[in-house]
Amino acid sequence: MSDGAATESGATLEQELERMLEIERFSPPESFRAQALLTDPAVYEEAARDPQAWWAKQAEELDWFERWDTVLDDSDPPFYKWFVGGKINASYNCLDRHVEAGRGDRVAYHWRGEEGEERDLTYAELHRDVQRFANALKDLGIGKGDVVGIYLPMIPEVVVAMLACARIGAPHNVVFGGFSAESVKERMEFSEAKALITVDGARRKGRTAPIKQQVDDHMHDLATLEHIVVVRHTGIDVPMREGRDVFYDEVCAAADADCPAEPLDAEHPLYILYTSGSTAKPKGILHTTGGYLTGVAATHRYVFDLKPESDVYWCAADVGWVTGHSYIVYGPLCNGATSVMWEGAPDYPHKGVWWEVAERYRATILYAAPTAIRTFIKWGADIPARHDLSSLRLLGSVGEPINPKAWLWYHQVIGGGRCPIVDTWWQTETGAIMITPLPGITETKPGSATTPFPGVFADVVSEHDGQPVENGQGLLVLTQPWPSMLRTLYKEEDRFVETYFARFGRETYLVGDAARRDKDGYFWVIGRIDDVVNVSGHRLSTAEVESAIVAHELVAEAAVIGQSDEDTGQAICAFVTLTGGVEGTDEVEGGIREVVAERIGKFARPKRIVWADDLPKTRSGKIMRRLLRDIAEGRALGDVTTLRDPDVMEQLQEKIVEAQAQEQ
């Protein structure tokens, strides 16, 4: 169904979405509510009345070698400890307990390769492979507490590597496969990694990048790095250094088959995940085992209303980001879910490949980023309409605020109007989902993440005095500890306190996002604090302006930045992608400005609109607004190696030059 095609009501899709924008709330369908895991709002009261008891009940869903003595040690905030005295292992909870319960034949992952290859991996097979590789790591001298780097594409071996590390107590440091080898070196150096697991080559849209060769070009002078393990994935020839480099398949074949999971303290480090900074060095987010597993398992179960016996769950993210850690690996496997793992890009070998994969595996739950959804809008509703998506029963959104128009398109075109949408807010630092609907309980509002998950306490406060803001915009904070929270920044405890707990005290976590709360107590996360434009004293969220721009019927996607301006301090510059085949004209430009004026105010109208065929995005779909600010201000570009298409920047630079020339 194209955007201009008639719906069952006779209206075009665009008209139908405009009509739906007038609907303030969407209730869970009765057919969904009747089967949902949670349907009683009293769950919020239970969790608020005694948060520690609530989280202890969730922790009891896991298997512990030894039960904890203390649920929460809050004697030294912000250095909180959860389930103190407990002994647990993440690998055991993801694998052994399912195999021991007779669920070993259940598919853990339906893996689909970029060129259409298929591989099903059961829990028993994953258990077998993890044990062998865990022993292989031990044979290489890796032990409890040793950091292991992982730099792999979206292939099953990335999960095997993570769980093998968890099995022996070696914290893993996964680096997203789209990062440059220089970024990998930086993260290995910061974490003092003892080994790195990588791949011969990585495929992307029909091309193969020589990953091992690139790694070799940067890793030669790292003193702590003793071994590099190479997974053979593409079959290209790779250089191997004697005494340092080994092939994954060979060390696994030589290792013992049986490797019991190591009982670990609940606070034993599970992983480090570096967040990339545009100016400062990356921050090493440290997560521990017991609390993190409790958080991701509980949120995965209840937010996605998971029925592991019947659901096929697809988180369309990358394991290299925290979304992949929590909702491709640890959460789903703890809950015994069957997941889809997709190696490729959303437009290769064709723009309908996502829907082909969803149809092929009869996916019931889809968790995706708003950026991807807006891209699909640009490509047209007729593409997903060619596929049978009737198996879907729940949709999720993650990564950034979703504008109402994209929410409604997702609801109507992908979900057929029958699927609740869980719009989730959380961070690398929080480990698990913090603000979200519960799909069998919550009435949703397009664009709002709604209310905190049971046992999570959030507030919107004034940036001046930290007092709650009843009406209007403020800073989002979390006011009580939660099990999956980061424990520190790796080897940077002072920076940990300064970054997150210095502004409003050591018991209040500063999120770094602006937000507002409406009269119903629903949270609307607006965007990063630094994604705010100050135009003549008016503080505007870039996400708010973007949402207004994409409300224009011809706009598929937009990214807004603040640009230095002599008259107003900052001016709004909008990079706009139009729907297929539409040309950017003065008339369209005027229409966009008018829509923004109507929805926000005349002061919010973009001063400059740059027509963009595409926007600079990472391979996970995140728009790199930092790079847009660089080209708008004429600065040298930072690292562009993580972009899905680096050529986009050159095209946009030409567009900026053209726009400036026309204005002079």
C-alpha positions in Angstrom: 0.0 0.0 0.0 1.6 3.3 -1.1 1.1 6.4 1.0 -1.4 7.6 -1.6 -3.3 4.4 -1.8 -6.7 4.1 -0.1 -7.1 2.3 3.2 -10.1 0.2 4.1 -11.9 3.3 5.2 -11.4 4.9 1.8 -8.9 7.5 3.0 -5.3 7.7 1.9 -2.7 6.5 4.4 -1.6 10.1 5.0 -5.2 11.1 5.7 -5.7 8.1 8.0 -2.5 9.0 10.0 -3.6 12.7 10.3 -7.0 11.5 11.6 -5.2 9.2 14.1 -3.1 12.1 15.4 -6.3 13.4 17.0 -6.6 10.3 19.1 -4.9 11.1 22.4 -4.6 7.5 23.8 -4.5 4.0 22.5 -5.7 1.3 24.8 -4.4 -2.3 24.6 -6.7 -4.4 22.4 -8.9 -6.6 24.5 -7.7 -9.6 22.6 -4.1 -8.7 23.7 -5.0 -7.8 27.3 -6.8 -11.1 27.7 -3.6 -13.1 27.2 -1.1 -10.6 28.7 1.3 -11.5 31.5 0.5 -8.4 33.5 -3.0 -6.8 33.4 -3.4 -5.4 36.9 -2.1 -1.8 37.5 -1.6 -2.8 41.2 1.8 -4.1 40.1 3.0 -0.5 40.2 1.7 0.0 43.7 3.3 -3.2 44.9 6.7 -2.2 43.5 6.4 1.4 44.9 5.5 0.1 48.3 8.6 -2.0 48.7 11.0 -1.7 45.8 13.6 -4.1 47.3 11.0 -6.8 47.8 9.8 -6.3 44.2 13.3 -6.6 42.8 14.0 -9.6 45.0 11.0 -11.3 43.6 12.3 -10.7 40.1 15.8 -12.0 41.1 14.2 -15.2 42.3 13.2 -16.0 38.7 16.9 -16.6 38.1 18.9 -19.6 39.2 21.4 -18.8 42.0 24.2 -21.0 43.3 23.9 -19.2 46.6 21.1 -16.9 47.7 22.0 -13.3 48.7 22.2 -12.0 52.2 21.3 -8.3 51.4 19.1 -7.2 48.6 20.6 -3.6 48.4 23.6 -2.2 50.1 23.1 1.6 49.8 25.7 2.5 52.5 28.0 4.3 50.1 26.0 6.0 47.3 26.4 6.2 44.4 28.4 2.9 44.7 25.3 0.7 45.2 25.5 -3.1 45.4 22.7 -5.5 44.8 22.0 -9.0 46.0 25.2 -9.0 48.2 26.5 -12.4 49.1 24.7 -14.1 46.2 26.5 -16.4 43.8 25.3 -16.6 40.2 26.5 -17.1 36.6 25.0 -15.4 33.5 26.0 -18.2 31.1 24.4 -20.8 33.4 21.1 -18.7 33.5 21.1 -18.3 29.7 21.9 -21.9 28.8 22.3 -24.7 31.4 19.1 -24.2 33.2 17.1 -24.5 30.0 19.0 -27.6 28.8 18.6 -29.2 32.2 14.8 -28.5 32.1 14.5 -30.3 28.8 14.3 -27.3 26.6 17.6 -27.9 24.8 15.9 -28.5 21.4 14.3 -25.1 21.4 15.8 -22.7 18.9 17.7 -19.9 20.5 18.5 -18.1 17.3 17.2 -18.2 13.7 20.3 -16.6 12.1 20.0 -15.1 8.7 23.1 -14.1 6.8 23.4 -11.1 4.5 23.3 -13.3 1.4 20.4 -15.3 2.5 22.2 -18.1 4.4 20.2 -19.6 7.3 21.3 -21.3 10.4 19.2 -22.4 13.4 21.1 -22.7 16.7 19.3 -24.5 19.6 20.0 -24.0 23.3 21.8 -27.3 23.4 24.0 -26.4 20.5 24.8 -23.0 22.0 25.5 -24.7 25.3 27.9 -27.1 23.6 29.8 -24.3 21.7 30.0 -22.0 24.7 31.5 -24.7 26.9 34.2 -25.5 24.3 35.1 -21.9 23.7 35.2 -21.2 27.4 37.7 -24.0 27.8 39.6 -22.6 24.8 39.9 -19.2 26.5 41.2 -20.9 29.6 43.7 -22.8 27.5 44.9 -19.4 26.3 45.5 -18.3 29.9 42.3 -16.2 30.3 40.8 -16.4 33.7 38.4 -14.7 36.2 38.8 -10.9 36.0 40.7 -10.8 32.7 39.1 -8.5 30.1 38.4 -10.0 26.7 37.7 -7.8 23.7 35.1 -8.9 21.1 35.0 -7.3 17.6 32.6 -9.4 15.6 29.7 -8.8 13.1 26.2 -10.1 13.7 27.0 -13.8 13.6 26.2 -16.5 16.2 29.9 -16.6 17.3 29.5 -13.2 18.9 26.9 -14.7 21.4 29.1 -17.7 22.0 32.1 -15.4 22.8 30.1 -13.3 25.2 28.6 -16.3 27.1 32.0 -18.1 27.2 33.5 -15.0 28.8 30.6 -14.8 31.3 31.0 -18.6 32.0 34.6 -18.2 33.4 34.2 -14.7 34.9 36.2 -12.8 32.3 34.4 -9.4 31.7 33.9 -8.9 28.0 34.4 -5.6 26.1 32.4 -5.7 22.9 33.1 -3.2 20.2 30.5 -2.5 17.6 31.6 -4.0 14.2 31.1 -0.7 12.5 33.8 1.1 14.6 37.2 1.6 13.0 40.2 -0.6 14.1 41.6 2.5 15.7 38.6 2.7 17.9 39.0 -0.9 18.8 42.6 -0.3 19.8 41.5 2.6 22.0 39.0 0.5 23.8 41.4 -2.5 24.2 44.0 -0.1 25.6 41.6 1.6 28.0 40.4 -1.8 29.3 43.8 -3.5 29.3 42.3 -6.4 27.4 44.2 -9.7 27.5 42.6 -11.2 24.3 40.6 -10.0 21.4 38.1 -12.1 19.4 37.7 -10.9 15.9 36.8 -12.1 12.4 38.6 -12.7 9.1 36.3 -10.3 7.2 32.9 -8.7 7.6 30.3 -8.4 4.9 28.3 -5.2 4.2 25.9 -4.8 1.3 27.8 -7.2 -1.0 31.3 -6.1 0.0 33.8 -7.7 2.4 36.0 -5.6 4.7 39.3 -7.3 5.7 38.8 -6.9 9.5 41.7 -9.0 10.7 44.1 -7.1 8.5 42.8 -3.8 9.8 43.1 -5.0 13.3 46.7 -6.0 12.7 47.5 -2.5 11.5 46.6 -1.1 14.9 47.2 -3.7 17.6 50.9 -4.3 17.2 52.0 -2.2 20.1 49.4 -3.1 22.8 51.4 -4.5 25.7 48.5 -6.3 27.5 47.0 -8.0 24.4 48.4 -11.5 24.4 46.1 -13.3 22.0 43.9 -12.6 19.0 41.3 -15.3 18.2 40.0 -15.2 14.6 36.6 -16.5 13.5 36.5 -17.7 9.9 33.4 -16.2 8.4 34.0 -15.0 4.9 36.9 -17.3 3.9 39.3 -14.5 2.9 43.0 -15.1 3.6 44.3 -13.4 6.8 47.7 -12.7 8.3 48.4 -14.7 11.4 51.2 -13.9 13.9 52.9 -16.9 15.4 52.4 -17.2 19.1 49.6 -14.6 19.3 47.0 -15.4 16.7 44.8 -18.5 16.7 41.7 -19.6 14.7 38.5 -19.9 16.6 37.5 -23.3 15.1 40.9 -24.8 15.8 41.1 -23.8 19.5 37.5 -25.0 20.0 38.2 -28.4 18.4 41.2 -28.8 20.7 39.4 -27.8 23.9 37.6 -30.1 26.4 33.8 -30.4 25.9 32.7 -29.9 29.5 33.1 -26.5 31.3 31.0 -26.0 34.4 29.9 -22.4 34.9 31.9 -20.6 37.6 29.9 -19.4 40.6 30.5 -15.7 40.7 29.6 -13.0 43.2 26.5 -11.0 42.2 28.7 -7.9 41.9 31.3 -9.6 39.8 31.9 -7.6 36.6 30.0 -9.0 33.6 31.0 -6.5 30.9 32.4 -3.2 30.0 30.8 -1.2 27.2 32.4 2.0 26.0 30.2 4.8 24.9 31.8 7.0 22.3 32.4 10.6 23.2 32.6 13.4 20.6 35.3 15.3 22.5 36.3 13.4 25.7 37.6 9.9 25.7 35.0 7.1 25.7 33.4 6.2 29.0 33.7 2.6 30.1 30.3 1.6 31.5 30.7 -1.3 34.0 27.9 -3.7 34.6 27.9 -6.5 37.1 26.2 -9.8 37.0 23.3 -10.4 39.5 21.6 -7.0 39.3 22.0 -6.7 35.6 20.5 -10.1 34.8 17.6 -9.3 37.1 16.9 -6.1 35.3 17.1 -7.4 31.8 15.3 -10.6 32.4 12.4 -8.9 34.2 12.0 -6.0 31.7 12.3 -8.4 28.7 9.6 -10.7 30.1 7.1 -8.0 31.0 7.7 -5.2 28.5 7.5 -7.6 25.6 4.9 -9.8 27.2 7.1 -12.7 26.3 5.6 -16.2 25.8 8.8 -18.2 25.2 6.9 -21.3 24.1 5.2 -19.5 21.2 6.9 -16.2 20.5 9.6 -15.4 17.9 11.3 -12.3 19.1 13.3 -10.0 16.9 15.4 -7.1 18.3 16.7 -5.5 15.1 19.7 -3.9 16.7 23.4 -4.9 16.9 25.1 -6.8 19.7 27.8 -4.1 19.7 25.4 -1.7 21.4 23.8 -2.1 24.8 20.4 -2.9 23.2 22.1 -6.0 21.7 23.7 -6.9 25.0 20.4 -6.6 27.0 17.7 -7.5 24.4 19.5 -9.8 21.9 21.7 -11.8 24.3 21.1 -11.7 28.0 17.4 -10.9 28.4 16.1 -13.2 25.7 18.4 -16.1 26.6 17.6 -15.8 30.4 14.0 -16.1 29.5 14.4 -19.0 27.1 13.2 -17.0 24.1 13.6 -17.9 20.4 15.1 -14.9 18.6 15.9 -13.8 15.1 19.4 -12.6 14.4 20.0 -10.7 11.1 23.4 -10.0 9.8 22.7 -7.4 7.1 21.5 -3.9 6.4 17.8 -3.0 6.1 18.1 -2.3 2.3 20.3 -5.2 1.2 19.7 -7.1 -1.0 16.5 -5.1 -1.3 14.4 -2.6 0.7 11.9 -5.2 1.8 14.4 -7.6 3.4 13.3 -6.9 7.0 9.7 -7.8 6.1 10.9 -10.9 4.2 12.8 -12.0 7.3 9.9 -11.3 9.6 7.6 -13.2 7.3 10.0 -16.1 6.9 10.4 -16.7 10.7 6.8 -15.7 11.6 8.2 -13.0 14.0 5.7 -12.1 16.7 7.6 -9.3 18.4 9.7 -6.6 16.7 11.9 -4.1 18.5 13.4 -1.4 16.3 14.8 2.1 16.2 12.7 5.1 15.2 15.4 6.0 12.6 14.7 2.7 10.9 11.0 3.3 11.0 11.3 6.7 9.4 13.5 5.2 6.7 10.8 2.7 5.9 8.3 5.6 5.7 10.5 7.2 3.1 10.6 4.0 1.1 6.8 3.7 1.1 4.1 1.5 2.7 3.8 -0.6 -0.4 7.1 -2.4 0.4 5.9 -4.0 3.7 2.5 -4.5 2.2 4.0 -7.2 -0.1 4.7 -9.4 2.9 2.6 -11.3 5.4 3.2 -9.6 8.8 0.1 -11.1 10.4 2.3 -13.0 12.9 3.3 -9.7 14.6 1.5 -9.1 17.9 3.7 -6.5 19.6 6.0 -3.7 18.4 8.8 -1.9 20.3 10.8 1.3 19.8 14.3 2.0 21.1 17.2 4.3 20.8 15.7 7.8 20.6 12.4 9.5 21.0 9.9 8.5 18.3 7.8 11.3 16.8 4.0 10.7 16.7 3.8 10.4 12.9 6.4 7.6 12.8 4.6 5.9 15.8 1.3 5.9 14.0 2.8 4.6 10.7 4.5 1.8 12.6 1.2 1.0 14.3 -0.9 1.1 11.2 1.4 -0.2 8.4 3.6 -2.7 10.3 1.3 -3.6 13.1 -2.0 -3.5 11.2 -3.5 -1.5 14.0 -3.7 -4.5 16.2 -0.2 -4.5 17.9 0.5 -2.5 21.1 3.7 -0.4 20.8 6.1 -0.3 23.7 8.1 2.9 23.2 11.0 2.4 25.6 13.5 4.8 27.2 16.8 3.7 28.7 20.5 4.0 28.3 23.8 2.1 28.2 24.2 3.2 31.8 20.8 2.0 33.0 21.4 -1.5 31.5 17.7 -2.2 31.1 14.5 -0.4 30.1 13.5 2.3 32.6 10.4 4.1 31.2 8.0 2.1 29.1 4.4 1.0 28.7 3.3 -2.4 30.0 1.4 -3.6 27.0 -1.4 -5.3 28.8 -2.0 -2.4 31.1 -0.9 1.0 29.7 -2.8 3.3 27.5 -0.2 4.7 25.2 0.2 8.2 23.7 2.2 8.4 20.4 5.6 9.9 21.2 5.5 9.3 25.0 7.5 6.5 26.7 4.6 6.7 29.3 5.6 5.8 32.9 8.5 4.1 34.7 8.8 0.4 34.8 7.7 -1.0 38.2 10.4 -0.5 40.7 12.0 2.4 38.8 11.6 6.0 40.1 12.0 8.9 37.7 11.3 12.6 38.0 11.6 15.8 35.9 13.4 18.6 37.8 14.5 22.1 37.3 18.0 22.6 36.0 18.5 25.4 38.4 17.6 24.0 41.8 16.8 20.3 41.2 13.2 20.7 42.4 10.4 18.8 40.6 8.9 20.5 37.6 5.1 20.0 37.5 4.5 21.7 34.2 7.0 22.4 31.4 10.4 21.0 30.5 13.2 20.0 32.9 15.9 17.5 33.4 15.1 13.8 33.6 16.6 12.1 36.7 16.3 8.7 38.4 15.8 9.1 42.1 16.4 5.6 43.5 18.9 2.9 42.7 17.8 0.0 40.4 19.5 -3.4 40.0 20.8 -3.1 36.4 22.5 0.3 37.0 26.1 0.9 36.0 28.4 0.4 39.0 31.1 2.8 37.9 33.1 3.9 34.9 35.9 1.4 34.5 38.9 2.6 36.4 37.5 6.1 36.6 35.4 6.4 39.8 35.8 10.1 40.1 34.6 10.7 36.6 31.6 8.4 37.4 30.5 10.5 40.3 31.2 13.8 38.4 29.3 12.7 35.3 26.2 11.3 36.9 25.9 12.3 40.5 27.6 15.6 41.1 24.8 18.0 40.1 22.0 17.0 42.4 23.7 14.8 45.0 25.0 11.3 45.2 21.6 9.7 45.4 20.1 11.4 42.2 21.2 10.0 38.8 21.4 12.7 36.2 20.3 11.1 33.0 21.5 13.8 30.5 18.1 14.1 28.8 15.6 16.8 28.8 12.0 15.7 29.4 8.6 16.9 30.4 5.7 15.2 32.3 2.1 15.8 31.3 -1.0 16.1 33.4 -1.4 12.3 33.4 2.1 11.7 34.7 3.4 10.5 31.3 7.0 11.2 30.5 8.0 12.8 27.2 11.7 12.4 26.7 12.8 15.3 24.4 16.4 14.5 23.8 19.9 15.0 25.1 20.5 18.2 27.1 23.1 19.2 24.5 20.5 18.7 21.7 18.8 21.9 22.7 18.9 25.0 20.5 18.6 28.5 22.1 17.0 30.9 19.6 16.7 34.4 21.0 16.2 33.0 24.5 13.8 30.3 23.5 15.2 26.8 24.4 14.0 24.3 21.8 14.6 20.6 21.7 15.9 19.5 18.3 13.7 16.4 18.6 10.7 18.6 19.1 11.5 20.6 15.9 12.2 17.4 14.0 8.9 16.0 15.0 7.1 19.1 13.7 9.0 19.0 10.4 8.2 15.4 9.7 4.5 16.1 10.3 4.6 17.8 6.8 3.1 15.3 4.4 6.1 15.4 2.0 8.8 14.9 4.7 10.2 11.5 5.3 13.0 12.3 7.8 14.7 15.3 9.4 17.6 16.1 11.6 17.9 19.5 13.3 21.0 21.2 14.7 21.7 24.6 16.2 24.0 26.8 14.1 25.8 29.9 15.3 23.9 33.1 14.3 24.9 36.7 14.9 21.3 37.9 15.4 19.8 35.2 17.5 22.7 33.4 19.1 21.7 30.2 17.5 19.6 29.5 14.5 17.9 26.3 13.5 19.3 24.4 10.6 17.3 21.5 9.3 18.5 18.7 7.1 15.4 17.3 5.4 14.8 14.1 3.4 11.6 14.2 1.3 9.5 11.3 0.2 10.6 9.4 -2.9 10.6 11.5 -6.1 9.6 14.8 -4.6 11.9 17.8 -5.3 12.8 20.4 -2.7 11.2 23.7 -3.9 10.6 27.1 -2.3 7.0 26.1 -1.9 7.8 22.9 0.0 10.3 24.9 2.1 7.6 27.4 3.0 5.2 24.7 3.8 7.7 23.1 6.2 8.3 26.4 8.0 4.5 26.9 8.3 4.0 23.5 9.8 6.7 24.2 12.4 5.2 27.6 13.1 1.8 26.0 13.6 3.0 23.2 15.9 5.6 25.1 18.0 5.7 28.8 17.1 7.1 31.2 14.5 10.4 31.5 16.5 11.0 27.7 15.9 11.0 28.0 12.1 14.2 26.7 10.6 16.4 29.5 9.2 18.1 27.2 6.8 16.7 24.0 5.2 19.2 21.7 3.4 17.7 19.0 1.2 19.3 15.7 1.9 19.0 12.5 0.0 20.1 10.7 3.1 21.4 11.6 6.6 24.6 10.4 8.2 23.7 7.3 10.2 25.7 4.7 12.1 25.0 1.1 11.0 22.7 0.8 13.9 20.6 3.6 12.4 21.5 6.5 14.8 21.7 9.9 13.1 25.1 11.5 13.8 24.1 15.1 14.5 27.6 15.9 15.7 28.8 15.5 12.1 26.0 17.7 10.8 27.1 20.4 13.3 30.7 20.0 12.0 29.8 20.6 8.4 27.3 23.4 9.2 30.0 25.2 11.2 32.8 24.5 8.6 34.8 22.4 11.1 36.9 19.4 10.1 34.9 16.2 10.3 35.5 13.7 13.1 35.6 10.0 12.7 33.2 8.9 9.9 34.2 5.2 9.9 31.1 4.2 11.8 28.7 5.6 9.2 26.5 3.3 7.1 27.5 5.4 4.1 30.4 7.7 4.5 29.8 9.3 1.1 26.7 11.0 2.5 28.9 13.6 4.2 30.6 14.7 1.0 27.2 15.1 -0.6 25.9 17.1 2.4 28.9 19.4 2.4 28.2 20.2 -1.2 24.6 21.0 -0.3 25.7 23.3 2.5 28.0 25.2 0.2 25.2 25.6 -2.3 22.8 26.8 0.4 25.3 29.4 1.7 26.0 30.6 -1.9 22.3 31.2 -2.5 21.9 33.1 0.7 24.7 35.6 -0.1 
